[in-house]
Amino acid sequence: MGDERTAWRPFLELWSQEWVAGHDPECDAPLAEEVVRDTWLGFAAAAEAQVAAAEARLGRRLPPSLREFLLVTDGWRDAGNFIYRLAGTEELAWLRDTDERTWIEVYQDIAGDDAEEEPGAREEEPYGEEFDDDEPEPYGVREARVLARSLRLSLDGDAAVMLLDPGDVNEDGEWAGYWLASWSGEGLQRHDSFHDLMRAQWRSFHALRRPPGPTRDRWDTEVEQARRAILAGEVDGPLAVLAEAHEFGHQRADVLHMQMKALLGDWQRGVSDLVWHRPHQADALLGPLFTAELLPLLIRQDQLVERHGLRPLARLKEHAPQAVRDLIADYEARSAAPGFRLSFGPPDFDAAVHAVADRLAAEPAFRASGTPARRPGGLVAVLTHAGGGPIPPPDPMANPLKVRAVRAGLIEEAWPELRAALRLWRPVCDDHIAPISLLAHPVLAQLITPERGREILTTPRG
């Protein structure tokens, strides 16, 4: 792990600097005078003798990353957004011996007779060996056991607590760390060590507050570099960068990440997750990316979503600013009018895509088995004969297996043409990295498998 004592100081100084910079005097509790003066959320360092005394009182040697933390600062203020104070050497205690043992009691009540009778009875039992994966224990049993043997780290929090588990120790002597909040609905959130637990708290602070400072500047730079790499045809490296930037609440990273993930798999979930939590962000929702790419996908997702699935389009219609609601209403009116056609981008790219899409949509295999076919004046419609009823599928297409086989062959023939059209594609704005509106077309969406989506992303674009 290296010298954590050397690593803790610069990390905690950065945390303090960004916490003070992100402080909002109108909404947040006042900062202590010494915190503002010294830009330091910690305290004086503990002496080795103080750490040793704490270990003697607790009956256990503390894990390395916590020991080294205490030798830098004997306690800590504001360990994330919902933990207001961490214990120093004199305040460390087993959860079962504190006023907060109610955490244990709550989970023992949930576990019922399955909970252990003696708190800490399995204190030495390694994590992962106490349960049979083939016979999952009832909810609350594991939580009650972990809580009953845990060391309490936090002294004050918003119905939340931070803990270390001496029954779950790795080869470096680190105890597993936990964050638990009664309101989160997620139960115990495990981390490999105190070091990792604190890093997670720091990331959560950034995700919620987005404070100015070196961390935000760093992710702005890395996300922009990832964007350029994506357009150049790189995939896995930028995906990893964007996923990590998401942990810090980087909103631009989320927009870029969603476009990549849409082409690599479940676009419906991707667009739903992106928009669901942003109904009030008028700047993003009124931008060209929303109008050109996201809105067609939202409308298509709303048509396909299961009964109890997320319906972000309906959420926007109810909660978005009026300008966004007007934009949605206008688009829906146009899409229902005769002559409407999806637009996929610049005129030459749009024409090349429609040449593929229209040809496929006209094929009997894509009109069979209830698949909608294009009509001259609208987006999709079921063809009807003079009597008013639906046209029965051609006899060769009556067999579903035959339909799938024919479709697969047509798609295989059409794919090179669509792939070649990518050289004509151009982004509508800096946050646009891929032609995801292709997925809003019911026929083209069948063509773009995850493998072909990766092919699109590995093709240099724009």
C-alpha positions, -999 to +999 in steps of 0.1 A: +000+000+000+030+023+004+035+049+031-001+060+039+012+086+063+029+104+035-002+099+012-028+111+038-015+146+043-017+160+007-050+142+001-066+156+033-052+191+025-069+189-009-101+177+006-100+206+031-093+232+004-122+220-018-146+217+011-140+253+021-142+264-015-175+247-019-190+259+013-223+278+008-229+301+038-266+304+029-273+267+031-245+251+051-237+251+088-210+277+096-174+265+093-153+266+124-130+296+126-099+275+127-111+255+096-114+288+076-081+301+090-060+270+083-080+255+055-079+222+074-108+200+084-086+179+107-069+184+141-035+180+155-018+147+148-020+119+174+012+107+190+022+070+186+015+066+223-021+078+219-027+053+191-012+026+212-034+035+241-065+033+219-054-001+207-049-013+243-084+000+253-100-017+223-080-049+226-071-049+189-043-034+168-059-009+144-057-014+107-027+003+089-046+030+070-065+041+101-033+042+122-015+063+097-046+086+094-046+092+131-009+100+131-017+128+106-050+140+123-066+129+155-101+130+142-118+147+112-147+171+104-171+166+076-162+132+062-186+136+032-220+152+031-237+132+058-210+125+083-201+155+104-174+142+127-150+112+128-135+099+160-100+105+173-080+081+193-099+087+226-133+084+209-129+052+190-153+026+204-171-006+195-205+002+181-221-022+206-207-002+235-220+032+223-254+049+224-256+041+187-260+004+194-296+009+182-282+002+147-274-033+159-308-037+176-327-026+145-310-052+123-313-079+149-350-072+150-351-075+112-331-108+113-353-122+141-342-157+153-315-159+126-294-132+142-266-143+165-274-142+202-240-130+213-228-098+196-193-103+182-195-141+186-180-144+151-156-115+154-126-135+140-145-151+112-133-139+077-157-122+055-170-144+028-167-176+048-196-172+071-224-176+044-233-203+020-239-188-014-263-216-023-285-208+007-287-169+010-295-158+045-325-136+052-320-099+049-307-084+081-286-114+093-253-104+077-259-068+086-266-076+123-235-097+125-213-071+110-227-043+131-224-063+163-186-066+159-178-033+142-157-004+153-176+029+152-157+056+134-183+084+131-195+105+161-221+126+143-241+121+111-274+125+093-289+091+103-257+077+089-226+059+104-191+048+093-177+016+106-148-008+104-152-046+106-125-066+124-140-098+112-132-090+076-094-085+073-073-087+041-037-098+036-025-062+044-042-062+077-069-038+065-104-041+080-134-037+056-150-003+060-188+004+058-210+034+053-246+029+063-276+054+062-311+046+073-325+066+045-304+053+016-323+020+010-290+004+001-279-012+034-243-016+043-220-003+016-187-022+018-151-010+010-119-028+013-103-005+039-106+027+059-085+043+031-110+032+005-140+042+026-126+077+030-119+080-007-155+070-014-167+097+010-146+122-008-160+112-042-196+114-028-188+150-016-177+159-051-207+142-067-232+162-047-214+195-044-191+198-074-168+222-056-143+244-075-107+233-073-080+209-087-102+179-086-129+194-108-103+209-131-086+175-135-119+158-145-128+186-169-095+180-186-097+142-186-133+141-198-124+164-227-094+142-236-117+112-234-142+129-258-114+134-284-102+098-280-138+086-285-142+105-318-108+091-329-122+055-324-110+045-289-135+027-267-124+009-236-100+035-222-125+064-225-152+043-211-131+037-179-124+074-176-160+084-180-172+058-155-147+071-129-157+107-137-193+098-130-183+088-095-173+125-090-206+138-104-192+150-137-223+157-157-206+160-191-191+126-185-226+112-180-238+125-213-208+111-232-209+078-213-246+073-221-240+077-259-213+050-258-233+026-236-264+032-259-245+018-288-229-010-268-262-024-254-293-011-235-300+023-249-334+024-233-320+022-198-292+046-207-314+074-219-339+069-191-312+071-164-296+102-179-328+122-182-347+109-152-326+128-127-324+161-147-359+173-153-350+209-142-318+213-161-331+236-188-296+244-202-290+208-211-325+200-222-327+230-245-294+222-262-290+207-297-281+173-284-314+169-267-335+181-296-316+161-323-307+129-305-322+124-270-358+135-277-364+110-305-350+083-282-372+094-253-403+092-275-393+058-288-385+046-252-419+058-241-435+036-267-415+005-257-412+008-219-429-018-198-458-009-176-439-002-144-407+011-161-392+046-159-410+071-182-387+100-183-407+117-211-438+119-189-416+132-161-402+160-183-437+169-194-447+174-158-416+188-141-394+204-168-393+242-173-420+255-196-396+260-225-386+223-224-423+212-223-430+235-253-402+219-272-414+184-265-450+193-275-438+209-307-417+178-316-446+154-308-469+174-330-445+174-359-438+137-355-475+129-358-480+151-389-480+137-424-446+137-441-425+135-408-392+117-411-366+112-384-335+132-390-302+115-384-278+144-388-262+164-417-281+162-450-257+138-467-255+115-437-293+117-433-299+108-469-275+078-468-291+065-436-327+069-450-316+050-481-308+020-459-337+024-435-364+029-461-352-001-481-352-024-451-386-011-438-401-019-472-390-055-471-418-081-462-396-096-435-397-063-416-434-059-421-443-094-409-450-105-374-465-072-364-434-051-373-446-016-383-437-005-418-431+031-430-459+051-446-451+080-469-465+106-445-456+094-410-430+077-389-444+042-388-478+026-396-493-008-402-502-012-438-539-018-446-558-031-477-589-016-493-612-034-468-596-016-439-580-046-422-542-052-419-525-068-449-517-104-440-480-111-442-468-128-473-469-166-471-431-170-470-430-147-440-457-166-420-430-187-402-413-166-374-381-186-378-381-178-416-387-141-408-358-139-384-335-157-409-345-133-438-341-103-416-307-114-405-296-117-441-310-083-451-293-067-421-260-084-430-262-069-465-272-035-453-247-031-425-216-022-447-236+006-464-246+021-431-211+017-417-197+035-448-221+064-442-204+072-409-177+092-428-205+117-435-216+121-399-209+152-379-217+161-343-243+187-335-224+200-305-192+193-285-210+168-263-222+147-293-200+117-300-221+092-319-253+090-340-275+075-313-307+087-330-303+057-353-317+037-324-349+056-324-358+040-358-375+006-352-358-011-381-323+004-377-324-004-340-325-041-350-295-036-372-273-021-345-263-050-322-238-043-294-210-057-317-220-033-345-223-005-320-187-011-310-178-010-347-194+024-350-175+036-320-142+023-333-147+041-366-131+076-364-160+101-367-166+138-370 
